[in-house]
Amino acid sequence: MTLKPQPADVFVDRHNGPDEAAVAQMLRTIGVDSLDQLIDETVPAAIRLKRPLDLPAALTERAFLAKFAQIAGQNKLYKNYIGLGYYPTQLPPVIQRNILENPGWYTAYTPYQAEIAQGRLEALINYQTMVMELTGMEIANASLLDEGTAAAEVLHMFHSQTKKKNAHKFFVSEQVLPQTIDVVRTRATPLGIELVVGDHRTADLADEALFGALLQYPAADGAVYDYTDFISKAHESGLLVAVAADLLALTLLTPPGEMGADACVGNSQRFGVPMGYGGPHAGFFATKDQFKRVIPGRIIGQSIDAAGNKAYRMALQTREQHIRREKATSNICTAQVLLSVLAGMYAVYHGPQRVRQFAVNAHALTQLLAQELAALGLEQQNEFFFDTLTLKLESEELQTAIRQEAEAAGINFRYFSQEGTARVGIALNQNTEAEDVADIVRVFAKVLGKSFDRTLTLPTETELNWSEALVRQSAYLTHPVFNTHHSETEMLRYMKQLENKDLSLAHSMIPLGSCTMKLNATAEMIPVTWPEIGGLHPFAPREQAKGYTQIFNDLEQWLCEVTGFAAVSLQPNSGAQGEYAGLLAIRDYHEAQGNSHRKVALIPASAHGTNPASAVMAGMQVVVVKSTEDGNIDVQDLKDKAAKYADTLSCLMVTYPSTHGVYEETIIDICQTIHQHGGRVYMDGANMNAQVGLTSPATIGADVCHLNLHKTFCIPHGGGGPGVGPIGVVADLAPYLPGHVVVDAEGRTAGAVSSAPWGSASILPISYAYISMMGGEGLTQATRIAILNANYLKAKLESHYPVLYAGANGRCAHEMILDCRQFKKAGIEVEDIAKRLMDYGFHAPTVSFPVAGTLMVEPTESESKEELDRFVEAMVKIREEIREVEQGRADAKDNVLKHAPHTAATVLVHDWTRPYSREQAVYPTDYARAYKFWPAVSRVDSAYGDRNLICSCTSTEDYADEPEQLVQADKGPSY
């Protein structure tokens, strides 16, 4: 007998759902002889790649982890006292294991379907409450991308809300973090806003052109200032004032809200989230109640469900500004949910006393360090400080000597110049021990030629020598949730209770069109929590991050190969941020060519709302291109408008395959038309899952494209973030990719769009792992299977639900739109179908996008035929339930769809009075009976919640006496 040795555990077989037998059955159902035939009938020949992807051979999981350990091992873990918004911290192991490393949390989707997302929503309410109470503000959102982004958003919000006519200047303290100033300047420039950077103590606030100001608290050099008078004078001059603050410091310092600030922004990284070479971290944004309708991002609010019980949901009118398209004040369409959950849980676990104790210890050790350095004869310049000192040095030579000695001891400080003289910054943190302070003192003593051989201990007492106005008097973290779960047993049970309320990929497929909820393999996730990945400061010397450098270089090269582009920037840390960065590259290119007047962006009517919002943020004028009846771009309308605006055309924004799930045959002609009229083509990469290995943005004629690594390249959605949105560009746009003011990013000089030079660096290993283990052939096969799975669902469902759009041969791409609008005649809304799917154990497909009254379905390549069949069974049975209403066999208002979803409490009532059985309500299939997922609440009344906006923790008793008429009134969509 002949044996054939070969790899026994190939990763592509783990990633793709259907095996060979299933593929054959699915092809027969579709009506084709082979997968090749299906691809040929689906993807236009004119855009097919001429050669396979040139990527390294696929690795097994074991081989990849061994190789990646060597790569990560090149990173050097020094003690980091650099500060500037990033600090070593300790994520409690109980939170790391049970949230960060738990697919029940990290594979969940954005909580649009509130009834099966109550756990995450409660965790986000905790986070919002934590931010509101620590900052002293009246409302907070569920997080933003990072501190720089939050500051840029506050500039935009203030500019839109100022009452001063023609005001176009924004004051920024020179003591704001340098990377924040960089990001804010990037945002301001396309909007025609001038940044005035200077000393807040001498600023001329009477300038009529000023509309707002941004301060740092504590300042970048560690100094603590009382901003009360500044804010008062600014208000007298009609300015709005934001303060970028340190949450840990606010446990001891008077909060900005009590100083009169109009908004407070910052980064919650200090609350247990690893530095991760820059991210991801949850930026926070808190403001006054008067701005609640214009606050960027998502806000989680409390409402009631159909039974009158308390229920959480995203506040409809305030959750995302980008839904207003070109009238939006922000393009943000995501949050950093997983990271804000971690930060909120840090506060829940430690409570106000222990969180404050971390701050007290850090400050006491900083005082001790200041005393010891003063004894060595060094000059410390900050009168008041929290945990950061700035030393004024005699010479740059002394600064260099200190740096050499510190790095030899495995220590990083901040080295900079201020007022023409050399400085060293030392930022301690909640992980700092007394022996660490001794190590720091030894470095300076050695350089100064002095001896220091004492052992230091944490002081038993220390005097807070701040002015009385700076010392916090108000309480914080007062809600029981922050004062209950302090033992690990209680904390574990609390987190598990929340997890059990949420549906994730651990339960069933999440068939969301445009969002690509595919497998996030465990082997891809493992390196994320390695110290070599999480423990680096983003501004540490580059030679300490050789592992990260290899990751970046390899990943950029691989993504260039996949897209066909010449260069890639990994900096944008969301898809919307990638859009913005790509449009800025186009804008800067035109300006460099002397064509600053080219500002018109053509955008199809079907585009996602972030497209026009991003274009306006980039200083462009949006012109909408019509869609045809079959859902494609109206090519004649596009050509007419390209010709009409030929002299001012900047770009076209296009999604491919289209938002309607179709490979448009005319895409090359469309791109050529734009180029003929002097414009560039921006391709939204939301649907790259249907391109990889078969076609590419460069092949169709695009000039720039963002890639959603949290979609096509397997970074998990994390319940609504993190996301990563790098951009690829053709060669002549490469010089205009984002740069960074602190860390040189390949010599790029353009402004930054994210706080960290490589954005959310610590989750890039996930995509690195995916590509490494799939290889070029495996990536291409994943695309083919994604198309197979989608067309299989289409074949099984199109006799029950009309499929709205298809390609020339009747095929869809990787997703399709099911038309549910005809059911309105019977009183059944698409929302009813979405809620009823919960009873079957499924998350709904995308509801009413891009066409109102429809469901957009994307199965991804990771789902097996068995899971697809289970989804088909659910959808067919729901169609039968709709038919019962259509035929009068079920009441139009009192039926199983209108009352969905059904909770355990709903069916356990003694007197069941509904006209359908309890079994039909909660066990509509055998699978649902065997593996029941119970929604935590009944259908949420979003309209009630919007009328009664509550965005912080309240007790259950507050809902005890709701009037019955309000419980049933004005139900609105919760998607």
Buried (B, 14 or more C-beta within 10 A) or exposed (E): EEEEEEEEEBBBEBBBBBEEEBBEEBBEEBEBEEBEEBBBBBBBEEBEBEEEBEBEEBBBBEBBBEEBBEBBEBBBBBBBBBBBBBBBBEBBEBBBBBBBBBBBBBBBBBBBBBBBBBBBBBBBBBBBBBBBBBBBBBBBBBBBBBBBBBBBBBBBBBBBBBEBEEBBBBBBBBBBBBBBBBBBBBBBBBBEBBBBBBEBEEBEBEBEEBBBBBBBBBBBBBBBBBBBEBBEBBBEBBBBBBBBBBBBBBBBBBBBBBBBBBBBBBBBBBBBBBBBBBBBBBBBBBBBEEBBEBBBBBBBBBBBBBBBBBBBBBBBBBBBBBBEBBEBBBBBBBBBBBBBBBBBBBBBBBBBEEBBBBBBBBBBBBBBBBEBBEEEEBEBBBEBBBBBBBBBBEEEEBBBBBBEBBBEBEBBBBBBEBEEEBBBBBBBBBBBBBEBBBBBBBBBBBBBEEEBEEEBEBBEEBEEEBEEEBEBEEEBBEBEBBEEBBEEEEBBEBBEEBBEBBBBBBBBBBBBBBBBBBBBBEBBBBBBBBEBBBBBBBBBBEEBBBBBBBBBEBBBBBBBBBBBBBBBBBBBBBBBBBBBBBBBBBBBBBEEEEBEEBBBBBBBEBBBBBBBBBBBBBBBEBBBBBBEEEBBBBBEBBBEBBEEBBEBBBBBBBBBBBBBBBBBBBBBBBBEBBBEBBBBBBBBBBBBBBBBBBBBBBBBBBBBBBBBBBBBBBBBBBBBBBBBBBBBBBEEBBBBBBBBBBBEBBEBEBBBBBBBBBBBBBBBBBBBBBBBBBBBBBBBBBBBBBBBBBBBBBBBBBEBBBBBBBBEEBBBBBBBBBBBBEBEEBBBBBBBBBBBBBBBBBBBBBBBBBBEBBBBBBBBBBBBBEBBBBBBBBBBBBBEBBBBBBEEEBBEEEBBBBBBBBBEEBBEEEEEEBEBEBEBBBBBBEBBEEEEBBBBBBBBBBBBBBEEBBBBBBEEEEBEEBEEEBBEEEBBBBB
